[in-house]
Amino acid sequence: MSERGGPSLAGRVPGGLWVVVPALVVLGLLWFLRPWLQGLVYAVYTTPALVLPLAAAAVPFLAFGRDTSTSTINAAGTLFVVTLVVTSGATGLFAGETLGTATLDGAETATGLDESDPANPRVVTRQVASRYASNTLNFPQYRVTNSDVTVYNGSVYWSYALSPDGLWNHFTKRQHGTVLVDMAEQNADVRTITGDMAAGMGTAFYNNHRWRTLKQGQYLVNYHDSFMVVHEGEQYIATPYTSPEFHWLPVPYTTPTWGGVALVDSDGTVRDLTPEEAQNSEVLAGQRLYPFSLARDRVAATKYRNGIVNTFTSHEGEIEVAPVPGEGNDQPFYLQTEDGPKYVVAVEPYGEAQGLREVWTVDARTGAHERYSPNASLFGPRKATDYVRQAARTTDWNRFQPSEPIPVVVDGQLYWEVRVVPEDGSGISYVAFVNARTSDVTEVETTPQVRQFMRGEPPTETEPRPADGDEPALIVRRVAPNGTVLDEMAVYGNESVSVVSGNGSDAVAPRGGDD
């Protein structure tokens, strides 16, 4: 009773509501914050073997008539931990063997490697591209983040999000655009597309694409690295993802499969695309769609080709993905070939051997795997960097490093293309092509020479010049706002310069020899 003799508030409210209302509030809060909980939820969802430790923990309670004494609880906890450790190790091994077997069974056997595309050479490493993007940035409130590969107007670029810089801007601003660094140009060729993204990268959660994707798209999937896409002047964020495939024997476990691509446009709308829909999307035409890490994991899992026990005993036929030097980057490498975009993974024999055992190529759009096993004895990417060091005896290897050796096929012959970069990643010093059979090293210094080599032509000492002039009549330089010279072009007497504005209109400068 209340002080005035009436029923108290507690007496007027049914007792159950005191439990139901707070529970509903908590559930509503958890539902709103579900993007933050996705990692934990997904980990539990993809670990069906948890039922075994839970079942083991229940045994003491069932055996002692639901006794809740300290000894029973300790016994249950011990059984849970021991069973969890054992099942975790077992499920990892079974998952690896299943994934590797499926990869081998589904892969085509290639008799050779696809010829590399000379029009789209991979010259600029990730480390150098990041330096180029930062050096040319002219937005004091923003920074470049999320380095990845994208295709723009038919050429391959390193892409970056123009994300807010600093604590205040992080919470008050959105992603302001996309920075593109041409992968095929040795000198800095940087383009910036501006425009705020309603849900972007490197922002506070309420302006972040991942928050929006987990709200509007698939939830019980594993989202991989996101990358920027620029299509017809509009910006998009594409995120490939994998879905779990469940297996129940001999113990419950899961393996990853390609689930699709989440596509976020500039106004924050999320489209969940199946692999087939992504391949048919105009926005994603020519883009890579298959997750990088899934390609690597599937190839790495083929080490179980002779069984799990073999990987702990004799290691017969066992392989490993070749470790390669490269600041912030590793296999697989994305390459343009005459048969389309591919991921390439070079594998070596298990152990200290550095010979080339296999080269796996994965279609970057469909995920189709091919395995090439060379008939002749070839050396792998690690050894290629050693030959580059031996060939360049005057290079100060305390200040320079070989980086990202990638396979290049020219006239059916395999070469390792090694970029030599300064330790600070300030540019590309030169490019070395190492013959994988003979170990001969060909060094080139310019992008035109790279293209010449990839066309099967002997690289010239300098870029070809018109016959009617020994010296250029005009030098055109691209200069960043901070004064850095980004690129330089020589114009000769029989040539003209065409300046194309952003709207496509042309303004033709006079011939170099007319002034």
Steps between C-alpha positions, in 0.01 A plus 500: 500500500613857435512769772151617394361156530485424127680215326871557427637528148650156538162370590337655193754362251494126431815343638606351165537844339790585731691228320356532152547876454873510589553186290337669201716808550816289512395303192424823315841639591673180389308509173610858435861419586503169311773613256741523796406150609527342156853366549408314816169375361664379181779325691247306708282430195790355303623285789240224521751286690419715807215257567760237596668705779157609624383140506817399686447777755149372568617150592600577863164663570310207353719244675457656846132582479539867404734564789631859493784465745841653432654164409229430244537843344878462482465160337259643244734788425798269457311270264381801298852643454665165421230401251510847340878482446484151353204570272642835385820335380311215337248723323781717359672198352182349357394836357839543333497153350143543371576840348821377340336189356215706355751742347702223335188320375350818355816639339591466134848379411673759285771414246638853517443845645305780335705762322528826693324811366770751391246782500440457874832422668518493878779744581413698814508305826250555780760672719598745226138567401414593859790743501389653170142538624610670824757727335251644253211542744369857523217460752611608851202337672535161333742210459525198270393160636405148388751428225374247246480419130231638271440542127429848364437570131649164409828551689607362838548740789575495868192651663470690828214651693528870586416460868468762778826576680508580872262425785259788440476439127461126558171559679373796297595430139439233240726338243572779255604308190729247336871521419630289211867422429577353158667163558660500153678836520838507671473872578216620719177510299235589759134585443252620760123471467321710761150464641375409846391142561198454727660177624874493445832372634698626796207688654302480822268199515186694406666611175681173434428264212554187710239614755254566217579169330442298817171683550364459147689204354603151604588456866623144549782528245868595509568831324846533348704803388296781349616704201389810315331487160451805279244448224377781273610760753319335791675342797421158646645272765516130415554234766528131405387260771505130582230279648555193719433150371419257782645151536392266779732201494732389651454816711293810417696769312460755220692601187472835318333541162462811287164649590483816291582871500347784701486820295445836673432807287569864588161556668551201729271253326621140543451240230571138582615327181543129443817400311296479178337840558838656576646362176210652304508838678590799281655675799731204567590432137867400484544516878636223717221327691646190663643553852880523508541311825271218388719446193810478720335279763375250242842466339674476837255227608620272219796414723270228641491325160665191647302504823516669837746251650747567216527866603630391842729219384671455163362811322489308172378726219415778748505858376497846652415842361832667419583789735593811303648839595264794472408763755138444602422262215510128434369234265272465318591773255244647263616496137349589166549222247387453143228274643373759750577596860656226711634444848832318491641291785845341475563201727824330600575159649464485876813588693818677393463425127446808284418339167171568327263211565177642357341823384132539578287748308157602622254685279444826688138518383377141513736334750590219258830339604774370269815317605818510294783262584814580297671208329844656528684604811418864572581713799245692703448865592722496808802384302423759230567779747839343580594508132397867479732578790786311336451670162490854640832507680510882514162535669517589867277231645505675835285772344307303237299180505354262239124497532195302385646248250213416266485247216500639147463281193660622176488277192427201719802562724456566872677798655490648848442873489671655803464868587798657679384779732665724759445404863270800547283399202550835328495356147607222265876495444485241223329178397682170455369204299654170607475200268359219717696238308839658429514762781598769244410847627378783277482842665277776365446851633187637335143389448535501117791260540286277721236487229765431235632205698150362556433522125808288439703793366851583622474805724663807348739710704269801478148564384472518119528853369374644170762491226486874427619624838769404745380723783144569618352837410273504805493331841157459660499442875214404735563669832316431828379791717796441733746546213580131441552413132263210437575425138695637207447470127728603212337660192698506177484725198257288298259446792219699662351501848128439550357618833172330588281660765279313744192543279673342203565819298842537336740789481795435268828669580728610212767266376816510705704645214255782416591721798 
